[in-house]
Amino acid sequence: MMLRRIAPALRPPPPPRAAATVGVAAAAAPYSSKSTSIPQKQQRVRDHSFDGIMEVQKRVRRFHALHALLLYAAAPARGSGAVSAPFTRLGALARRQLRLAPLDAGRFLLRHPHVFHLFLHPVHRMLHARLTPRAAAALRAEADAMAAALNTTSVLRLRKLLLLAPPHCRLRLENIRMLRRDLGLPDDFADSVILSNPSLFRLTSDGFVEFLPSPTDRPDLTVAAVERARERHYREHRAPGSAEEDARFAFPTRFPPGFKIGKYFRIAVWKWQRLPYASPYLDVSGHDLRSLEAQRRMEKRAVAAVHELLSLTVEKRTTLERLALFREALGVPKKIKEFLLKYQGIFYISTRGNQGKLHTVFLREAYYKGELIEQNEIYEARRNLEELLMISPQKANLDRMFTSMGRGWEELGGGRRGGAELRDEFLGDGGGHKKNVDADEADSGEDSGVESLYIE
């Protein structure tokens, strides 16, 4: 009798075929969990259009580093007044300060003859390096563009940056100095922007820059860039019967090619786009953040703050290390990289440059096929320099430069062995082209004004 009561309670295990069917269905699903929240950790998907930009920036960073060393070791050249420096000193500084290999500095200068010009100094009889006129013109154009925007756009960018740190609206001067190139500020911005506008900024004794309200401030000073873009897009693409609630708090989203978007992930993104949030310019220090809903809204506010900071930059990008300097002011979590990877449709993190140690954050909506959509004069001047760095050395008339170098190959390579290696690379069969004039026999050292324009 007892066995009859226990027997119905014992259920046999499911058949093996049913278990296998469930496993196949789970493996076919994009995400194993059916939660409608965005996953906390996501794998970064590469976008070659942004990585291609950083490949060019490798050369730009090397150029600026060598140009700074050239100015440090500069000596006024005869004739046109161009600045030149002995290559022996330039190479020594590059090895000591930039950690370059013995032949890297000379190889970089030879591979970019449209930017650097090597010649045998007519007086010192030493190999010198200087900028070409086109490279110097590109740097002057960038400096002129910064000077033109000094009292207008630069002041506005700096004021909006300070407003992103409520409630005190103050930031460290050194942190702003690290971001000055991205904001389009000159090196002396502390004097030319901050101290020159005492009614707009205050430089404290402890090294902070504070925002000062002014009656001349624009009424839309605290309006974020995403709000303007959202309103413009809604006015241009509004359809009859469209839901205003879907576009009220939405961000422009464009996922990288190859990013897998499952059913539940799409629902999670739709719910996140409808989630209200406070403006990054508002003070939320007194809000109660104990509820889960409040924490989600604060997370979306942090996304808006990073979006606004990138919108203030000239090229709509900055490094992750510089962005981390403003983490507390923006309200971004400590694990900032994982936080940004969670929103790959809005931001992109490129690891190209400095052997994967450099991380650059891009604003996706600001670019189209590797080009900045809304360009400015500073960006155009920088693009001119990038185009010079990307021109093949075979398109330059190198015979005149190689002739004027004379026996400077040994100085270029740091010795006979290194000079012979560079000579074989750029003049021998391995370099892909031959020189018409023997450099050893043409040790004239003649340097004229026409020669400095050999790339024109």
Number of C-alpha atoms within 10 A of each C-alpha: 5 6 7 8 9 9 9 8 8 8 7 6 6 8 8 8 8 9 10 11 10 11 10 10 10 13 10 10 13 14 16 10 11 11 12 16 16 17 13 10 11 14 10 16 17 16 17 14 14 22 19 13 14 19 12 16 16 13 17 17 12 14 20 11 14 21 17 12 20 25 14 12 16 20 16 11 16 15 9 10 9 16 17 23 23 23 26 18 15 23 26 17 19 21 16 11 11 15 11 14 12 17 17 16 22 25 15 15 20 21 17 20 25 29 22 22 25 26 27 26 21 17 9 9 16 20 25 28 23 26 21 20 19 18 19 15 15 20 16 13 19 22 16 15 18 20 16 14 16 18 14 10 16 23 19 16 19 21 22 20 22 22 24 26 24 16 13 13 19 23 22 17 16 13 15 23 17 14 17 18 16 19 26 26 27 19 11 11 18 16 11 15 19 19 14 13 13 11 12 18 22 16 18 12 7 8 11 15 22 22 21 15 11 10 6 7 12 9 8 8 12 16 14 21 16 17 17 12 13 17 13 12 13 15 10 8 9 13 9 6 6 11 10 11 12 14 17 16 18 19 20 15 15 12 17 19 10 9 14 12 13 12 13 18 19 14 16 16 19 15 15 20 19 16 17 18 16 15 19 28 24 14 16 15 9 6 9 9 14 8 8 9 12 15 13 16 17 22 17 21 22 23 21 23 23 23 22 24 24 23 20 23 20 22 25 22 23 22 17 19 14 17 21 18 17 20 18 11 21 23 19 22 15 11 10 15 14 15 18 23 19 18 18 21 19 21 24 25 25 24 18 20 18 9 7 9 9 15 20 21 23 23 22 23 16 19 16 11 9 15 13 17 12 11 12 12 16 19 16 16 19 16 14 17 22 18 11 16 22 14 15 12 15 14 10 16 14 20 16 18 21 27 24 24 29 23 21 24 23 18 20 29 24 18 13 13 12 18 20 16 17 21 19 15 15 21 19 15 10 11 13 11 12 13 14 12 12 13 22 14 10 15 16 14 19 15 18 12 10 8 14 20 13 18 16 11
